[in-house]
Amino acid sequence: MGSNMRHWTNEENEILKSGYQEIFLNLSLLSSRIKRSKADVCEQAKKFNLTRIGRPRKAFDIKFLLEHYKEYTDQELAEKLGLSIHAVMYQRQKMRLMRDDKFIKKQHSEGVKKAWQNPASKFNGSKFKQFLSNRMMKQQACGKLNKGNKQYKSGKREDLGIYVRSGWEANYARYLNWMKNRGDILAWSYEPDRFEFPVKRGTRSYTPDFKVIEKNGDIDYHEVKGWLTPKGKTRLKRMKKYHPNIKIILITGKEYYAISKWKSLIPGWES
């Protein structure tokens, strides 16, 4: 009869219970004392509800022990856990730094809340929001936002002779050139017009990517966006509200990839 089928005696159960009551549970030692496999010991412990999720385990218990058993020295903990003393010292120092960091963040948060609620402070809620909005508008006007961000492949394209903010915009400009040469459109230009919104905070203006003059003389504005950010959605909503006669055509991923099927015919197309 296998060991897993052998009946557990009262003496074995008592040894099992006393072993699981120890903080530093050594499963190998416990199973050798009972003369059963680790699997049998764990299975029997489940029946007595001894396997607690919160019990310290070698891979995770060092934080628990450092927090709840501060009387142990680094050397004692290292010996009981079977770890190097450097590992225990490192974790203890890490926890100390985390506590200090939480304390600093809490102080900073309380200071910001007081300043936010103080009408005389320059960081008062409404004043500070207005300050951030004004600063963002200045940065947008100077072209500082996302300047040189390689993720968007911004920069001047020699074949186009213009500065664009992404590879998608560059390819769409080439597509418009191709459309113009085919006679499908009359002309196009990049970011020529800016539309203002009569609001004090948040998104106060919008500059569409492309101005396109159709064959019949109609003017459309094309916006190239792989996905819409919350700010981008706000711009489009305010365009509908404050400039309802302006037609905005959104070029999302679906439209862009439909256009890209012609890339073999469009000179300079970027992969």
Phi, psi and omega per residue, in radians:
M1 nan 2.307 -3.115
G2 -1.207 2.843 -3.117
S3 -1.132 -0.504 -3.116
N4 -1.280 -0.254 3.118
M5 -1.724 -0.159 -3.099
R6 -1.280 2.357 -3.101
H7 -1.165 2.414 3.111
W8 -1.417 2.279 3.114
T9 -1.491 2.882 3.095
N10 -1.088 -0.637 3.140
E11 -1.133 -0.731 3.121
E12 -1.129 -0.684 3.125
N13 -1.134 -0.662 3.125
E14 -1.162 -0.716 3.086
I15 -1.099 -0.719 3.121
L16 -1.048 -0.846 -3.110
K17 -1.120 -0.738 -3.140
S18 -1.160 -0.606 3.121
G19 -1.157 -0.676 -3.122
Y20 -1.351 -0.216 3.083
Q21 -1.436 -0.220 3.123
E22 -1.334 2.464 3.112
I23 -1.122 -0.809 -3.118
F24 -1.651 1.356 -3.104
L25 -1.266 2.147 3.054
N26 -1.908 1.729 -3.031
L27 -1.130 -0.635 3.135
S28 -1.118 -0.773 3.135
L29 -1.151 -0.720 -3.128
L30 -1.123 -0.758 -3.137
S31 -1.159 -0.583 3.102
S32 -1.235 -0.584 3.097
R33 -1.152 -0.706 -3.131
I34 -1.450 -0.303 -3.105
K35 1.124 0.804 3.042
R36 -2.360 2.884 3.138
S37 -1.287 2.816 3.114
K38 -1.072 -0.667 3.137
A39 -1.071 -0.734 3.116
D40 -1.129 -0.724 -3.134
V41 -1.108 -0.784 3.141
C42 -1.129 -0.708 -3.132
E43 -1.121 -0.723 3.131
Q44 -1.220 -0.621 3.128
A45 -1.127 -0.598 3.097
K46 -1.109 -0.640 -3.131
K47 -1.125 -0.561 3.109
F48 -1.638 0.110 3.129
N49 1.020 0.729 -3.113
L50 -1.628 -0.322 -3.083
T51 -1.511 1.542 -3.139
R52 -1.477 2.492 3.103
I53 -1.124 -0.602 -3.090
G54 -1.380 -0.047 -3.134
R55 -1.139 2.395 3.105
P56 -1.073 2.392 3.056
R57 -2.157 2.665 -2.983
K58 -0.988 -0.638 -3.090
A59 -1.312 -0.372 -3.025
F60 -2.254 -0.150 -2.887
D61 -1.440 -0.169 -3.034
I62 -1.095 -0.677 3.101
K63 -1.134 -0.754 -3.139
F64 -1.047 -0.801 -3.084
L65 -1.217 -0.683 3.120
L66 -1.121 -0.561 -3.098
E67 -1.401 -0.676 -3.016
H68 -1.783 -0.246 -3.126
Y69 -2.253 1.094 -3.069
K70 -1.223 -0.292 -3.125
E71 -1.251 -0.322 3.115
Y72 -1.321 2.440 3.054
T73 -1.387 2.894 3.110
D74 -1.012 -0.693 -3.115
Q75 -1.139 -0.738 -3.129
E76 -1.128 -0.752 3.122
L77 -1.141 -0.709 -3.140
A78 -1.076 -0.727 -3.140
E79 -1.175 -0.737 -3.092
K80 -1.225 -0.585 -3.120
L81 -1.578 -0.203 -3.096
G82 1.274 0.512 3.129
L83 -1.943 2.931 3.056
S84 -1.347 2.675 3.138
I85 -1.137 -0.495 3.129
H86 -1.168 -0.619 3.111
A87 -1.149 -0.712 3.119
V88 -1.178 -0.754 -3.140
M89 -1.113 -0.704 3.129
Y90 -1.098 -0.784 -3.113
Q91 -1.165 -0.679 3.127
R92 -1.125 -0.729 3.101
Q93 -1.153 -0.676 3.120
K94 -1.092 -0.755 3.124
M95 -1.142 -0.658 3.122
R96 -1.116 -0.750 3.117
L97 -1.147 -0.634 3.108
M98 -1.135 -0.700 3.108
R99 -1.131 -0.745 3.120
D100 -1.095 -0.707 -3.120
D101 -1.141 -0.721 3.112
K102 -1.099 -0.704 -3.138
F103 -1.116 -0.754 3.138
I104 -1.126 -0.772 3.136
K105 -1.103 -0.656 3.135
K106 -1.142 -0.766 3.106
Q107 -1.074 -0.769 -3.140
H108 -1.094 -0.748 -3.134
S109 -1.081 -0.750 3.135
E110 -1.138 -0.670 3.118
G111 -1.144 -0.698 3.125
V112 -1.148 -0.712 3.136
K113 -1.082 -0.729 3.133
K114 -1.125 -0.763 3.141
A115 -1.166 -0.635 -3.131
W116 -1.112 -0.586 -3.080
Q117 -1.628 -0.135 -3.099
N118 -1.539 1.983 -3.114
P119 -1.066 -0.462 -3.097
A120 -1.437 -0.227 -3.091
S121 -1.455 2.538 3.089
K122 -1.231 -0.239 3.098
F123 -1.700 0.271 3.050
N124 -0.999 2.525 -3.001
G125 -0.772 -1.079 -3.058
S126 -1.181 -0.662 3.130
K127 -1.142 -0.737 -3.077
F128 -1.218 -0.665 3.078
K129 -1.067 -0.719 3.121
Q130 -1.154 -0.680 3.110
F131 -1.083 -0.791 3.134
L132 -1.123 -0.679 3.132
S133 -1.139 -0.750 3.126
N134 -1.116 -0.712 -3.136
R135 -1.127 -0.703 3.132
M136 -1.114 -0.701 3.129
M137 -1.097 -0.686 3.111
K138 -1.151 -0.716 3.132
Q139 -1.148 -0.667 3.102
Q140 -1.134 -0.730 -3.131
A141 -1.127 -0.596 -3.134
C142 -1.494 -0.104 -3.125
G143 1.259 0.470 -3.098
K144 -1.466 -0.427 -3.097
L145 -1.240 2.264 -3.133
N146 1.072 0.348 -3.129
K147 -1.166 2.198 3.094
G148 1.264 0.259 3.133
N149 -1.328 1.918 -3.047
K150 -1.156 -0.389 -3.126
Q151 -1.045 -0.594 -3.087
Y152 -1.679 -0.013 3.125
K153 0.916 0.760 3.129
S154 -1.323 2.712 3.117
G155 2.568 3.007 -3.140
K156 -1.397 2.376 3.081
R157 -1.815 2.147 -3.057
E158 -1.113 -0.661 -3.111
D159 -1.243 -0.399 3.135
L160 -1.704 -0.514 -3.121
G161 1.333 0.318 -3.136
I162 -2.372 2.788 3.037
Y163 -1.574 2.236 3.093
V164 -2.152 2.847 -3.023
R165 -1.689 -0.122 -3.134
S166 -2.818 2.871 3.070
G167 -1.144 -0.586 3.102
W168 -1.113 -0.758 3.126
E169 -1.114 -0.704 3.118
A170 -1.064 -0.791 3.138
N171 -1.173 -0.621 3.135
Y172 -1.205 -0.603 3.061
A173 -1.104 -0.718 3.086
R174 -1.124 -0.648 3.090
Y175 -1.112 -0.724 3.112
L176 -1.153 -0.651 3.047
N177 -1.049 -0.750 3.115
W178 -1.091 -0.732 3.103
M179 -1.114 -0.685 3.133
K180 -1.152 -0.756 3.132
N181 -1.135 -0.505 3.105
R182 -1.391 -0.226 -3.108
G183 1.509 0.245 -3.129
D184 -1.407 -0.434 3.046
I185 -2.360 2.819 3.139
L186 -1.503 -0.769 -3.078
A187 -2.876 2.913 3.052
W188 -2.650 2.787 3.073
S189 -2.585 2.741 -3.048
Y190 -1.805 2.080 3.086
E191 0.852 0.895 -3.131
P192 -1.444 -0.450 -3.000
D193 -2.120 2.547 3.112
R194 -2.218 2.297 -3.108
F195 -1.906 2.219 -3.112
E196 -1.637 2.594 3.061
F197 -1.987 2.343 -3.124
P198 -1.373 1.085 3.110
V199 -2.232 2.782 -3.092
K200 -1.651 -0.479 -3.081
R201 -2.303 2.860 3.106
G202 1.352 -2.555 -3.113
T203 -1.337 1.941 -3.054
R204 -1.899 -0.008 3.101
S205 -2.754 2.915 -3.128
Y206 -2.623 2.271 3.090
T207 -2.075 1.820 3.117
P208 -1.118 2.706 -3.082
D209 -1.161 -0.873 -3.024
F210 -2.289 2.420 2.989
K211 -1.835 2.096 -3.037
V212 -2.086 2.231 3.087
I213 -1.755 2.039 -3.104
E214 -1.316 2.994 -3.104
K215 -1.068 -0.584 -3.131
N216 -1.504 0.062 3.113
G217 1.658 -0.129 3.106
D218 -1.177 2.605 3.138
I219 -1.953 2.199 3.054
D220 -2.116 2.707 3.051
Y221 -2.034 2.264 -3.093
H222 -1.915 2.275 3.125
E223 -2.007 2.102 -3.117
V224 -1.679 1.960 -3.121
K225 -2.431 2.139 3.032
G226 -1.148 -0.659 3.064
W227 -2.666 2.726 -3.104
L228 -1.658 2.152 3.023
T229 -1.421 2.873 3.068
P230 -0.960 -0.675 3.123
K231 -1.170 -0.666 3.110
G232 -1.130 -0.681 3.095
K233 -1.120 -0.671 3.124
T234 -1.112 -0.723 3.118
R235 -1.023 -0.817 -3.107
L236 -1.155 -0.668 3.105
K237 -1.117 -0.738 -3.130
R238 -1.259 -0.498 3.032
M239 -1.107 -0.757 3.120
K240 -1.106 -0.614 -3.088
K241 -1.352 -0.826 -3.005
Y242 -1.721 -0.322 3.108
H243 -2.382 1.127 -3.023
P244 -1.153 -0.343 -3.095
N245 -1.508 -0.099 -3.141
I246 -1.566 2.215 -3.114
K247 -1.623 2.130 3.122
I248 -1.946 2.158 3.070
I249 -1.856 2.098 -3.077
L250 -1.613 2.170 3.099
I251 -1.802 1.683 3.121
T252 -1.623 -3.014 3.139
G253 -0.988 -0.682 -3.120
K254 -1.070 -0.843 -3.133
E255 -1.201 -0.680 -3.107
Y256 -1.102 -0.797 -3.120
Y257 -1.230 -0.442 3.034
A258 -1.201 -0.652 3.110
I259 -1.227 -0.616 -3.041
S260 -1.119 -0.194 3.097
K261 -1.183 -0.305 3.107
W262 -1.655 0.134 -2.996
K263 -1.064 -0.476 3.130
S264 -1.194 -0.323 3.137
L265 -1.709 -0.145 -3.056
I266 -1.814 2.014 -3.126
P267 -1.103 2.419 3.042
G268 1.404 0.154 -3.090
W269 -1.024 2.263 -3.139
E270 -1.572 2.396 3.115
S271 -1.242 nan nan
